[in-house]
Amino acid sequence: MTKTQMTLIALGLSLYSFSQHTFSIVAVDPNTGDIGSAGATCLNFEDGALAISDIVLNVGAIHTQSAYSVSNQANARARMEAGDSPDEIISWLQANDDSSDGYSIAERQYGVVDLNSGSPRSTAFTGTNNFSEKGHRLGSGYAIQGNILISQDALDDMENAFLNTAGPLYDRLMAVM
């Protein structure tokens, strides 16, 4: 894949009343310039996991999940397009949460990663009012986040799969799923 190409892998789970296990990863490969995401969501949208993912070509990716907000995701994208770092995007979202949907920042979850000219940055936010088994894992070039999990082991397993799978970014993203 070339630098101008992106990898988007979206695995959507459109579950209804007994939804569980929302988790995702956003990642970049600074060597190839690839940007990708993968996720499973409980959102009852036709496009499921595609809805939570936003990739800004040649820049980075953002996942918005748990009390998903269209306007917050659009604002995060606008911040990324304006050149904000992942940390600045999360800080902005925390300070400017659109709670018109009846939810607050304490119920939301985000993962953000960017290429940063070959020195990737990542961050995540997990609100305190998510389900008891929730969290995120960060590393150079990736942010993994989950809520409604069976245990914290799910996040650890996702991170281990990403770090210990060889090959292109899309293979590593699929290993996480």
Order of alpha helices (4+ residues) and beta strands (2+ residues): beta-beta-alpha-beta-beta-alpha-alpha-beta-beta-beta-beta-alpha-alpha
